[in-house]
């Protein structure tokens, strides 16, 4: 099992009694990983904005700009429920000192986002104050993405004690992430990944009260966290026993549900519906096998799209390599996530939108990390045996 994997890379010394030199040495060892995560996130984030920008709500290219509607409170349900990023950006715009804001606006006149992403013209055509709000959403989304990469790495290290394999797994996932955002993609998908990764890490390593406190914030970003929080029960039960695990999971679900109820009641008058029903379209989509050979542009190149057979085979290889190495409680999380996420995907999500299988993200990353760590351990063991 992966708990017995030997450490392949130097680990940080124990926290107690660490000298200043130890801390500096640890920081120096971490910097290369942080640099890789930053560059990978920048590439993937740029690929996303080159394709979707701020305004995509799915397959309808003529739809009005989603972020603009969310900022003025007129977006349709359920999109209007995803409030965290727009409101945080508005707060930053309102509280930025006037002198700094004027300086930023002056800089952005010479190097605005439309020069890099044709899909964000809607942002730079806004009044100056609104432009800044768009830019804050852009910045906050990237920070969440980079933070998610760092947390994914730490989750892998917690499961494998292997920094190198965990870093590879996090980097691969970050670079592949834009390929999940097919058919549609939105700026809050990056904060959703951040909150899912953080919640998983908290359930795995920290006091459960932090997970409970995270629930309202994560739900305010996207209401699907209500269902994701249920999938964390096996991790909590492994650490605290099934009774205490159920208690902490229940409190997390309760606070998430209360937050969602308040937001839903506040925007009950907005157009649209609480959910969108897509089961018949999903059945029609999977009835025909054309989706197995679909392609699209990512990173300026043609790549397999959504449920392309190539993608399915790659996922199957990851599962084959990583599933046997997962701890039992992580496998239980993944089974529970499948049980919850797949029916929700079929009932309420537009066909082909792989991003709506987001509750499985942590399973994919952990299988990557554990599978890579196991493969590297075997490789080094074989090298040691064959070296004279």
Secondary structure per residue as TSV (DSSP state, phi and psi in degrees):
chain	resnum	aa	ss	phi	psi
A	1	X	-	360.0	163.1
A	2	X	G	-70.5	-19.6
A	3	X	G	-65.5	-21.6
A	4	X	G	-96.7	5.0
A	5	X	-	-65.9	133.5
A	6	X	-	-69.7	150.1
A	7	X	-	-72.8	123.4
A	8	X	-	-92.5	-17.3
A	9	X	S	-130.3	154.7
A	10	X	-	-60.2	136.2
A	11	X	-	-104.1	155.9
A	12	X	-	-68.4	145.4
A	13	X	-	-68.4	167.3
A	14	X	-	-58.4	150.4
A	15	X	S	-67.8	-35.7
A	16	X	T	-71.1	131.5
A	17	X	T	71.9	20.8
A	18	X	-	-74.8	135.2
A	19	X	-	-83.1	168.5
A	20	X	H	-60.9	-38.2
A	21	X	H	-62.7	-40.2
A	22	X	H	-61.2	-42.7
A	23	X	H	-65.7	-42.1
A	24	X	H	-64.9	-41.7
A	25	X	H	-61.8	-42.2
A	26	X	H	-62.0	-42.9
A	27	X	H	-62.8	-42.5
A	28	X	H	-62.4	-37.5
A	29	X	H	-68.4	-30.3
A	30	X	H	-81.2	-29.1
A	31	X	H	-54.0	-45.0
A	32	X	H	-59.0	-37.9
A	33	X	H	-64.3	-43.6
A	34	X	H	-62.4	-39.3
A	35	X	H	-63.3	-43.0
A	36	X	H	-63.1	-43.6
A	37	X	H	-63.3	-41.3
A	38	X	H	-62.5	-47.7
A	39	X	H	-65.5	-41.7
A	40	X	H	-64.8	-44.3
A	41	X	H	-64.8	-40.1
A	42	X	H	-61.7	-43.0
A	43	X	H	-64.4	-46.6
A	44	X	H	-68.5	-39.0
A	45	X	H	-66.3	-39.9
A	46	X	H	-63.8	-39.2
A	47	X	H	-62.9	-39.7
A	48	X	H	-63.2	-48.6
A	49	X	H	-70.5	-29.3
A	50	X	H	-63.4	-26.1
A	51	X	H	-97.9	-44.2
A	52	X	T	-114.6	-31.8
A	53	X	T	63.0	-147.9
A	54	X	T	-93.9	-9.8
A	55	X	T	-111.3	-6.6
A	56	X	-	-73.0	134.0
A	57	X	-	-119.0	7.8
A	58	X	S	138.1	-145.6
A	59	X	S	-74.6	-13.0
A	60	X	-	-86.5	98.5
A	61	X	T	-70.1	-19.2
A	62	X	T	-87.8	-0.3
A	63	X	S	-66.0	148.7
A	64	X	-	-64.2	163.6
A	65	X	-	-63.5	119.9
A	66	X	H	-62.0	-47.3
A	67	X	H	-62.2	-41.1
A	68	X	H	-58.5	-43.7
A	69	X	H	-68.7	-34.8
A	70	X	H	-70.1	-33.6
A	71	X	H	-70.2	-36.0
A	72	X	H	-95.1	3.2
A	73	X	T	80.4	15.0
A	74	X	-	-106.3	3.0
A	75	X	-	-63.4	153.0
A	76	X	-	-71.7	155.3
A	77	X	B	-75.0	144.6
A	78	X	T	-89.9	0.4
A	79	X	G	-62.2	-32.6
A	80	X	G	-63.9	-19.7
A	81	X	G	-71.2	-17.9
A	82	X	-	-87.5	80.3
A	83	X	-	-94.9	-20.8
A	84	X	H	-59.2	-54.4
A	85	X	H	-66.1	-47.3
A	86	X	H	-59.7	-42.0
A	87	X	H	-72.4	-36.3
A	88	X	H	-65.4	-39.7
A	89	X	H	-65.0	-41.0
A	90	X	H	-63.2	-38.6
A	91	X	H	-64.9	-43.3
A	92	X	H	-63.5	-41.6
A	93	X	H	-63.1	-39.8
A	94	X	H	-72.4	-25.6
A	95	X	H	-108.7	5.6
A	96	X	S	-72.9	128.6
A	97	X	-	-53.1	141.6
A	98	X	H	-57.2	-41.7
A	99	X	H	-63.7	-43.5
A	100	X	H	-66.5	-40.1
A	101	X	H	-65.1	-40.5
A	102	X	H	-63.2	-39.3
A	103	X	H	-66.3	-42.6
A	104	X	H	-63.2	-42.2
A	105	X	H	-63.8	-36.6
A	106	X	H	-65.0	-42.4
A	107	X	H	-63.9	-42.8
A	108	X	H	-69.3	-20.7
A	109	X	H	-65.4	-28.7
A	110	X	H	-93.5	-20.7
A	111	X	S	-146.0	76.4
A	112	X	-	-94.5	166.8
A	113	X	G	-66.1	-26.4
A	114	X	G	-66.5	-20.4
A	115	X	G	-70.6	-19.1
A	116	X	T	-109.8	-32.9
A	117	X	-	-129.3	111.7
A	118	X	G	-66.1	-21.4
A	119	X	G	-80.1	-0.6
A	120	X	G	-112.8	21.0
A	121	X	H	-58.3	-33.5
A	122	X	H	-58.1	-28.8
A	123	X	H	-75.2	-46.2
A	124	X	H	-79.0	-8.9
A	125	X	T	-87.8	2.3
A	126	X	S	-83.5	163.6
A	127	X	-	-57.5	162.3
A	128	X	H	-56.3	-46.0
A	129	X	H	-62.8	-41.3
A	130	X	H	-68.5	-34.9
A	131	X	H	-57.3	-43.7
A	132	X	H	-62.5	-37.7
A	133	X	H	-63.7	-42.0
A	134	X	H	-60.3	-42.7
A	135	X	H	-65.4	-37.0
A	136	X	H	-64.7	-39.8
A	137	X	H	-60.3	-42.4
A	138	X	H	-60.3	-46.3
A	139	X	H	-67.6	-45.2
A	140	X	H	-63.6	-38.2
A	141	X	H	-62.1	-41.8
A	142	X	H	-67.6	-41.9
A	143	X	H	-61.1	-39.4
A	144	X	H	-64.6	-40.2
A	145	X	H	-64.8	-46.8
A	146	X	H	-64.2	-39.6
A	147	X	H	-63.5	-37.6
A	148	X	H	-63.6	-41.4
A	149	X	H	-60.7	-42.9
A	150	X	H	-63.7	-42.4
A	151	X	H	-68.2	-40.0
A	152	X	H	-58.1	-39.3
A	153	X	H	-61.9	-47.1
A	154	X	H	-65.7	-34.8
A	155	X	H	-62.5	-45.1
A	156	X	H	-61.0	-41.9
A	157	X	H	-63.5	-39.6
A	158	X	H	-62.5	-31.9
A	159	X	H	-89.6	-26.8
A	160	X	H	-119.9	-17.6
A	161	X	S	58.2	28.2
A	162	X	-	-127.0	100.5
A	163	X	H	-65.2	-40.8
A	164	X	H	-67.3	-51.4
A	165	X	H	-62.5	-38.6
A	166	X	H	-66.5	-36.5
A	167	X	H	-67.2	-40.4
A	168	X	H	-61.9	-44.8
A	169	X	H	-61.5	-45.7
A	170	X	H	-63.8	-41.3
A	171	X	H	-66.5	-44.0
A	172	X	H	-60.8	-45.0
A	173	X	H	-62.5	-42.9
A	174	X	H	-60.5	-44.6
A	175	X	H	-70.2	-29.3
A	176	X	H	-82.4	-20.1
A	177	X	H	-52.2	-43.0
A	178	X	H	-58.4	-24.5
A	179	X	H	-73.3	-20.7
A	180	X	H	-73.5	-24.8
A	181	X	S	-89.7	63.5
A	182	X	-	-108.1	155.1
A	183	X	S	70.9	-40.1
A	184	X	-	-161.6	157.7
A	185	X	-	-159.7	142.5
A	186	X	-	-134.0	157.9
A	187	X	T	-61.5	-28.7
A	188	X	H	-79.6	-4.1
A	189	X	H	-64.1	-28.6
A	190	X	H	-77.4	-38.0
A	191	X	H	-71.5	-30.7
A	192	X	H	-61.4	-46.2
A	193	X	H	-59.0	-42.6
A	194	X	H	-59.6	-47.7
A	195	X	H	-69.3	-36.2
A	196	X	H	-64.4	-45.1
A	197	X	H	-64.2	-43.2
A	198	X	H	-65.5	-42.6
A	199	X	H	-62.6	-42.4
A	200	X	H	-61.9	-43.9
A	201	X	H	-65.3	-42.4
A	202	X	H	-62.5	-43.6
A	203	X	H	-65.7	-28.2
A	204	X	H	-83.5	-32.1
A	205	X	H	-131.1	-21.6
A	206	X	S	-117.5	175.2
A	207	X	-	-61.1	133.7
A	208	X	H	-65.6	-17.2
A	209	X	H	-61.9	-30.0
A	210	X	H	-67.2	-35.0
A	211	X	H	-66.1	-41.6
A	212	X	H	-63.0	-41.5
A	213	X	H	-69.2	-28.2
A	214	X	H	-72.7	-27.5
A	215	X	H	-55.2	-48.3
A	216	X	H	-61.4	-40.6
A	217	X	H	-66.0	-45.2
A	218	X	H	-65.3	-37.2
A	219	X	H	-70.7	-33.4
A	220	X	H	-66.5	-24.2
A	221	X	H	-77.1	-46.0
A	222	X	-	-159.0	133.7
A	223	X	T	-68.1	-16.1
A	224	X	T	-64.3	-15.8
A	225	X	H	-60.4	-26.6
A	226	X	H	-54.7	-44.8
A	227	X	H	-78.0	-36.5
A	228	X	H	-63.0	-35.9
A	229	X	H	-62.3	-28.3
A	230	X	H	-65.2	-36.3
A	231	X	H	-68.6	-13.9
A	232	X	T	-83.2	-4.9
A	233	X	H	-55.9	-45.0
A	234	X	H	-58.3	-35.3
A	235	X	H	-67.4	-42.4
A	236	X	H	-68.9	-40.2
A	237	X	H	-64.8	-35.7
A	238	X	H	-63.0	-36.6
A	239	X	H	-86.9	-36.5
A	240	X	H	-119.6	0.6
A	241	X	H	90.7	160.7
A	242	X	H	-69.8	-32.7
A	243	X	H	-69.5	-52.7
A	244	X	H	-66.3	-36.5
A	245	X	H	-60.4	-42.6
A	246	X	H	-66.0	-35.8
A	247	X	H	-64.0	-49.4
A	248	X	H	-67.4	-39.9
A	249	X	H	-63.5	-40.9
A	250	X	H	-63.7	-40.8
A	251	X	H	-64.1	-39.6
A	252	X	H	-63.2	-46.4
A	253	X	H	-63.0	-40.0
A	254	X	H	-62.4	-48.8
A	255	X	H	-66.4	-35.7
A	256	X	H	-64.9	-45.1
A	257	X	H	-64.0	-39.2
A	258	X	H	-64.0	-41.2
A	259	X	H	-62.8	-45.4
A	260	X	H	-63.3	-40.2
A	261	X	H	-62.4	-41.4
A	262	X	H	-65.0	-44.4
A	263	X	H	-65.5	-43.4
A	264	X	H	-61.8	-41.6
A	265	X	H	-66.5	-37.2
A	266	X	H	-65.3	-34.6
A	267	X	T	-108.7	26.2
A	268	X	T	-62.7	-25.2
A	269	X	T	-84.9	-7.0
A	270	X	S	-71.3	153.0
A	271	X	S	-65.6	168.0
A	272	X	B	94.3	-168.6
A	273	X	-	-128.3	163.2
A	274	X	S	-60.6	-38.7
A	275	X	S	-138.5	163.9
A	276	X	-	-113.6	131.7
A	277	X	-	-93.7	120.9
A	278	X	-	-129.2	17.7
A	279	X	H	-59.1	-45.2
A	280	X	H	-65.6	-37.4
A	281	X	H	-67.1	-36.8
A	282	X	H	-64.1	-44.2
A	283	X	H	-62.9	-38.4
A	284	X	H	-66.4	-38.8
A	285	X	H	-63.5	-47.2
A	286	X	H	-82.3	-9.4
A	287	X	H	-69.4	-36.7
A	288	X	S	-101.8	145.7
A	289	X	G	-95.1	12.0
A	290	X	G	-62.5	-29.2
A	291	X	G	-67.1	-16.1
A	292	X	G	-72.9	-11.8
A	293	X	G	-126.1	23.4
A	294	X	-	-79.4	146.5
A	295	X	E	-133.6	159.5
A	296	X	E	-154.5	173.6
A	297	X	E	-91.0	129.5
A	298	X	E	-138.4	138.8
A	299	X	T	55.4	29.9
A	300	X	T	74.3	16.9
A	301	X	E	-139.9	159.9
A	302	X	E	-79.2	126.4
A	303	X	E	-131.8	160.0
A	304	X	E	-60.9	141.9
A	305	X	-	-105.4	132.6
A	306	X	T	49.1	-118.0
A	307	X	T	-90.0	34.3
A	308	X	-	-58.0	145.1
A	309	X	H	-57.7	-34.3
A	310	X	H	-62.4	-45.9
A	311	X	H	-62.1	-42.2
A	312	X	H	-63.2	-39.3
A	313	X	H	-66.7	-38.9
A	314	X	H	-63.8	-43.2
A	315	X	H	-62.1	-40.6
A	316	X	H	-61.5	-38.5
A	317	X	H	-65.4	-40.2
A	318	X	H	-63.5	-43.7
A	319	X	H	-63.4	-42.9
A	320	X	H	-62.1	-38.9
A	321	X	H	-81.0	-36.4
A	322	X	H	-96.6	-31.3
A	323	X	G	-57.8	-46.9
A	324	X	G	-63.5	-21.5
A	325	X	G	-91.0	-8.8
A	326	X	S	-71.3	141.2
A	327	X	-	-60.2	153.3
A	328	X	H	-58.2	-41.1
A	329	X	H	-69.3	-27.0
A	330	X	H	-74.2	-37.4
A	331	X	H	-63.5	-37.8
A	332	X	H	-64.4	-41.0
A	333	X	H	-57.3	-44.5
A	334	X	H	-67.6	-39.3
A	335	X	H	-62.1	-43.1
A	336	X	H	-65.7	-40.2
A	337	X	H	-62.7	-42.0
A	338	X	H	-61.5	-44.1
A	339	X	H	-62.0	-33.0
A	340	X	H	-90.6	-46.8
A	341	X	H	-73.2	-40.6
A	342	X	H	-63.1	-47.9
A	343	X	H	-61.3	-39.7
A	344	X	H	-62.7	-40.7
A	345	X	H	-61.4	-45.6
A	346	X	H	-68.6	-35.0
A	347	X	H	-80.2	-42.4
A	348	X	H	-122.9	3.2
A	349	X	S	-115.8	148.8
A	350	X	-	-69.0	140.7
A	351	X	T	-55.9	135.1
A	352	X	T	88.4	-6.2
A	353	X	-	-83.4	90.1
A	354	X	G	-64.5	-25.0
A	355	X	G	-61.5	-21.1
A	356	X	G	-82.0	4.1
A	357	X	G	-99.2	31.3
A	358	X	G	-65.4	-21.3
A	359	X	G	-67.5	-11.6
A	360	X	G	-94.3	-3.7
A	361	X	H	-54.6	-48.2
A	362	X	H	-66.5	-31.1
A	363	X	H	-64.8	-41.7
A	364	X	H	-64.6	-44.2
A	365	X	H	-65.5	-43.9
A	366	X	H	-67.0	-35.7
A	367	X	H	-66.2	-38.8
A	368	X	H	-60.5	-49.1
A	369	X	H	-64.5	-47.8
A	370	X	H	-68.3	-39.9
A	371	X	H	-65.4	-43.3
A	372	X	H	-65.1	-42.2
A	373	X	H	-61.9	-42.7
A	374	X	H	-64.0	-43.5
A	375	X	H	-64.7	-41.5
A	376	X	H	-67.9	-38.7
A	377	X	H	-61.4	-44.3
A	378	X	H	-64.3	-39.3
A	379	X	H	-61.7	-47.5
A	380	X	H	-67.9	-34.7
A	381	X	H	-64.8	-42.4
A	382	X	H	-65.5	-38.5
A	383	X	H	-63.5	-40.6
A	384	X	H	-66.0	-35.2
A	385	X	H	-72.9	-31.4
A	386	X	H	-91.5	-12.9
A	387	X	-	-80.6	126.1
A	388	X	-	-69.9	360.0
